[in-house]
Amino acid sequence: MDILLTWVQRISDWLWGPPLIVLLTGTGLYLTVLLKFFQFRYPLYIFKQTIASVGKKPKGEGTVTPLQALTSALSSTVGASNIVGVPAAIMFGGPGAVFWMWLIALFAMAIKFSESVLAVHYREKNEDGEFVGGPMYYITKGLRMKWLGVFFSVALIIELVPSIMVQGNSASVSLAQTFSLNRISAGIGIAFLIGLVVIGGIKRIGKVTELVVPLMAGAYVGAGLLIVLTNVSAVPAFFSLIFSNAFTSSSALGGFAGAAIAETVRWGFARGLYSNEAGMGTAPIAHAAAMTDHPVRQGFWSVIGIVVDTLLICTTTAFVVLSSGVWTGENALQNPAALTADAFRSYFGSGGEYFVSISLVFFVLSTITVIIFYGVKQAEFLFGKIAGHVLKLVYLAAIIIGAAGGAKAIWGFLDLALAFILFPNIIAVLLLSRKVRSLYAEFFTSEKYYLKDIGKQESVYETQQKVNNS
């Protein structure tokens, strides 16, 4: 078993080194250029069409509201990686890893936008009248490569097992340390609560996440903001530490063993991408069910997802961990998963530790709820609805198994499994990138969409010329 774990770790380290860094960075840059740097050119417009439109009647048809689609997608991205993964990246890659998290997030916006646009464009209705979509549909319908769509679905079904185990492990360990609960009992309790939600399908999931995600994300970021406001003098040092270590090797300090620049980039990219899931094709499964009048409009919501997940929540964790100094502690490297709780405790006392534990549990509950939905949709795509119900039971059992498992071994398998869903999806996005560009141009040149939103009366020809020449 030890030999297997060693080889899995070696392969994972290699894949999440130059191969995937080059692939994902190149894809993000290519799509950013192809889409005319939209995430940098239209931030205010994107905000108005998403967060500022909450409360208005959704445009177009779909199964859930755009906000419910976003909160469902966020539920799968906002999880253990935000609280546990960030300090792990800092301990193994150094403070500079946070910079690479930020950088990949900016270009990942173009990837995630493209995935969601394709998911909505190629979606269809299932036998219950619900809109369904995602990589398996745009690979099959857009590329006419059903074998690749099947490969993606099978790979995702398998990948979600270690992913659910990681989430279950993180929550059970946190509950065991904070409230002295038995880890297996905690896992059973978590599985039971999640089972109550996933039985209801995407509509119930959307209603639950619409309530839970804003509350838990707001509370967590709010607590971090309070720490920032009471430690404003630490803000310059925080950014200085990150930027100074982003391009140079990190020196050993306290319990931190130091990291070479390659490790800094590797950990920043790996944990950043695991956090926001860009390129993995999971979030588009949720966005495909949204009520919208055009695929591009729903694509904007996926951009907001990265802002919330990586730029807000991950940065909050990074600031609290680095500013508190807990990452330099004597035993920090042995247990990076506990650093966020230690950091909050250093600011708020024992209440801070309880707050992190409770936050982690809520994050995990919402994450597992949605990724089980993702897996179920793969089973339905491959074998029908009955297979989906069977898979729910398998995933719920994985929560309990993960609660008793070793985190280090699970993380190793997870990094490897992620690569197998990422490759077919990225291939599909690249091959369909011209379709994304066509839909993008259609949205911004049509008097039914962008021009109507901003109140301009330019002709379609004039606007098309501006898009082509910009």
N, C-alpha and C positions, 0 to 999 in steps of 0.2 A: 504493500500500500504506500509506503514511504517513497519507493522508487517511482510509482505512478504519479504521486503528488509532485515529486521533483520535476518529472518530465512535463507535466501539465503546467507547472509554474514557468519552466524554461520556454515552452512554446508560447504561453501567454505573454511573457515578457518580450519575446521577439516580435509577436504580432502587434502588441501595443507600443512597440518602438517605431522605427522608421516606416514599416509597411502601412500601418493604419494612420499614422500621423501624416504621411505624404498623401494617402488616399483621401482622407477627410479634409485636410487643409486644402488640397488641390480642388476637391469638389466644391467646398465652400467658397473658395476664391473664384472658381469658374462660374458658379451660379450667381455670385454677387455681381460679377462683371456682366454676365448675360442679362441679368435683371436690372442693370443700370444703377447698382448700389442703392436699391430702393429703401433698405433698412436705415440708411444714413440720410436719404433725401426726404423721406416722408414720415418722420417720427411723430409729428403732431397730427397728421392726417390719420395715421394708424391708430393713435390713441383715441381720436374722436370716433373712429369707426368701431372701436372695441370697448374699452372701459367706459368712455364717456357716453356710449349708447345703451348702457345697462338700464333697464327700466322701460326702454322703448320696445314697441312690437317688432319682433324679428321679421326680416324680409325673406320671402321665399318659403319653400317647403323643407321639411325635415322631421326628425323624430324628437329631438331635444333642442333647447334653445342654444344659441352660440355660447352663452356663458356656461351653461351646463356642460357643453362639449369641452370648453376650456378647463373647467374645474375637474372634469373627469380625466382629461389628459394630464393636468397638473397633479392629480392624485397619484398617478403612476410615476411622475418625475420627482415630486416632493416627498422624499422618504428618508431612509437610513443614510443615503449618500450625502444628503445635505448636513446631517448632524454627525455621522460617523465617518463618511467618506472624505470630507474636507480635512479634518485633523489627520487622517491616515495619509492623505496626499502631502500634507505639511511635514509630517514626521519622516516619510520615506523619500520625499522629493524636495523638502525644504520650503521656506516661505515663498520662494519664487514660483512654486507650482500654482499659486493663486493667480498670478499674472497670466499663465497659460490657460487657466480656466476661463478667465475673462476674454482672452483673445479668441479662443475657439468658440465661445458663446456668440461673439459678434458675427462671425462668418457662418456659424451653425444656424443662424436665423434664416439664411437663404436656403439651406438644406431643408430645414423643418417647414418653411413656407412652401417649398416645392412639393414636399411629400403630401402636405395637407391639400394643396390645390389639386394634385393628381387624385387623391383619395375621394374628394368631393366630385370631381369631374367624371370619374369612372365608377361611382357608387351605383348600387341597385337596391331594389326592395326584396326582402326575404319573404317567406311564406306567411309571416305575421304582419306584413305591411310596414316593417321597420327598415329604415335606410341602413345599409351595411356597405363597408368599403375598407380600403387599406391596400398595402402592397400586393397581397395575393390577388386583388381584383385588378389593379392597374398593371400588374405584370401579365396577367392572363388576358385582359381585354385590350390593353394598350400595346403591349409587345407581342401578343399572341404566342406567348411562351408559357403554356400552362405548367410544364414540367418545372420551370423555375419558380412559379407561384406555389406549386405543391412543395418544393424544397424549402421555400421560405416558411410556409405554414408549419411543416414538420419541425424545422429548426427552431421556430419560435415556441412551439408547444414544449419542446425539450428544454430550451433555454429558460423558460419561466419556472421550471422546477428548482434549479439552484437559486434563481432570483428570489422566489418566494421563501426559500429556506434562509437566505441571507436576511430578508426582512423579518421573518419570524424569529431568527436567532438574535438580531439586534434588539427587538422589543422584549423578548423573554429575558435576555441578559440584563437589560436596563431595569426591568421590573424586579428581577431577582436581587440586584445590587441595591436598589433604592427602597423597595418595600419588603425585601426578604421573602419573596414568593418562590415557590418551586417552579423551575423553568418549564418543565413539561406541563404542569397545571396551567401556567400562564399561556402556553401554546395552545392548549385545548380551549381555553376561554376565548382567545383571539380567533381561533378557527370557528367557533360557534357564532360569535358576533358577525364575522364576515359572511358566514353562510346565510344568515338571515337577510343580508342585503343582496348578495349576488343572485339569489333565487328570483328576485324581481326583475332582472334584466337591466338594460341600459336606462330605461325611464326611472326606475327606482334608484339606480346608481347616480344618475344625473341629479335627482332631487336631493339625495344625501350629500353628494360632494359639493353641490351649490351652497349648502349651508355650512358644511364642515371646513372645506378648504379655505375660504376667506377668513374664517374665525381663527383657525390654527396658524395659518401663515401670518395673519395680522398680529396675533399675540406674540409669535416668535420674533418677527421683525421688530415689533414694538418694544419688546424687552431688550433687544439688541440696540435699538435706537436710544433707549434710556441710558444704556451703558455708554454709548457714544457721547451723548449730551453731558453726562457726568464725568467724561474723560476726554474732553475735546483736545486737550494738550497731547494725547496719545495718537491722534489721527495722523499728523505728519510723519511720525515715527513708523506707523503702520504701513503707509504707502512707501516710505523709504526702504523699509525692510523687504517688502515684496519686490520692488523694482530693482533694488541693488542685488538681489539674489536670483533674479529671473534669467540673467545672462552669464552668471558666474557660478562656480561651484560653491556650495554652502559649507561653511566650516563647522566642525563639531562644536556643540555648545550644550553643556549640561547633559541631559539624557538624549539629546539629538546627536545621531552618529555622523551627520554631514552627508551631502549628496552631490554627485557630479551633475553637470548641466544636462546630460542626457536623461538622467533619472528625474530631474526637475521637470523637464518637458513631458516625459512619459507619464508621470503621475498626475500632472496638471491636466493633460489631455484625456487620459483614461478616466479619471474620476469626474472631470467636467462633462465628458460625453455620456458617462453612465448616469450622471445627474439629470442632464437635459434631454437625453435620448435622441438627439438629432442624428439622423442617418439610420436609425434602427427600425424605423417603420412602425413603431408602436402607437405613438400619439395620433397619427392620421386615422387609425381605426376608430378613435373617439370622435375626431373632427368630422369624419365622414357622415355621422348621424345628425349633424347640425342643420338647423333651419337657416337657409341662406339663399340669396338670389344669384350668387355667382361664386365660383370656387375661390377666386382671389380674395374676396371679402372675408371668407372663413380662414384663408391663409394668414391674414393679419392677426387673427387670434392666436395662432401658433407662435408668432413672433413675441407676443405679450407673454406667452408661457415661458420662454427662455429668459425674458427680463425678470419675471417673478422668481423663477427657480434658481438661476445661476447668479444674476447680477444683484438680486436682493437677498435671498435666503442664504445662499452659499457665502456671500460676502459678509453677512451678519455673523455666521459661524466663524469665519476666518478672523474677523476683527476681535471677537470675544476671546478666541483661543490665543491669538498672537499678543494682544494687548495685555492679557492677564499674566502671560509668561509661563503658563502651565506646560507649554510644549518643551520647555528647557528643563523640566523636572527630572529627577534621577531615574524614575521608572516610566517616563512618558513613552519611550519607544516600545516597551513591552506591552502596553495597553492603550494604543491611540484612540480606541473606541470610547474610552472614558473621559477623554480630554475636554470635550464640550461641557459635560456635566461638572467636571472639576473647575472649568473656567467660570461657569455661571455661579457655582458655589463660592468662588473667590470674591464675586461681586455681591451676591445676594444671600450668602450664608446657605444653610441647609435647604431653604426654600428654593434656591436656584437649582439645586440638584433635582428636587422633586419636579420643578417646572420642566426641565429638559427631559426627564423620564416620561412625564405625561405627554409632552409634545411629541417625543419619538413614537410613543404608542399610537397617538392619533395619526401621525404621518404614516406609520406602517399599516395601520388599519385601512386607511384610504388607498395607499399604494397597492396592497395585496388585493383589495376589492376590485380595482380597475384592471390590474394585470390578469386576474383570473378571467375577467370579461374578455380580454384580448385573446387569451388561450382558448376560451370557449368558442369564440368566433372562428378561430382556425379549425377547430374540430368540426364545426358546422359546415365550413367551407369544404372540408375534405370528405366528411362522412355523413353529415346531417345533424339534426337537432338532438337526437338521442345520444350521440357521441359527445355532444357538448355537455349534457347533464352528467355523464359518467366522468368527464374530465374535471368537473367541479369538485367531485369527491376526491380525486387524485390530488388536486392542488390543495384542498383543505387538509389532507393528510400530510402534505409536504410542509405545511406550517408547523405542525407538531414535531415532525422529524427534524426540521431546522432548529426548533427551540432547544433540542438536546444536542445539536451538532457542534462541530468546531468551526468557528468563523474563518480561520485562516485557510483551511482546506476548501471551504465553500467559495470564498472569494476567488481562489485560483481557478476553479471550474467555471465560475461566472464570467470572468474575463475572456476565457476561451470560447464559451458558448455565445457570448455577445457577438463575436467576430463572425459566426456562422449565419446570423440573421442580418448582420450589417452588410456583408459582401453582396448578396443578391439584391438587396434593396437599393444600395448605392448604384449598382450596375443599372437597375431599372430607372432610377431617377436621372442618371446621366443620359441614357438612351432616349428618355422621354423629355429631356430638358427643353427641346424646341417646342413641345406641346405646352410646357409651362410658360415659356416666353410668349407663345401665341395667345394664351389665355390672359397673361399679364397685359399685353398690348391691347387686347380686346377690352379689358376692364378700364384701362386708363384713356382709351380713345372713344369709348361709347358714351353717348349722351344719356344712356339709361343708368350709368354707374358713376364713375369718378366725376365727369363733367357736371352731372346733375347734383352730386354731393357738394361740390364747391361753387355751384351757381354760375359756371361759365357757359358762354354760348358759342364757343369756338366751333368751327366746323370739324368734322371727323378728320378730314384731310389735313387741316392745319395742326391738329393735335398729334396725328400720326407722324407728321414730319418732325415735330418736337421730340417725340419719343425716340424716333430713329436717329435723330442728330444729337441727342443728349448723351 
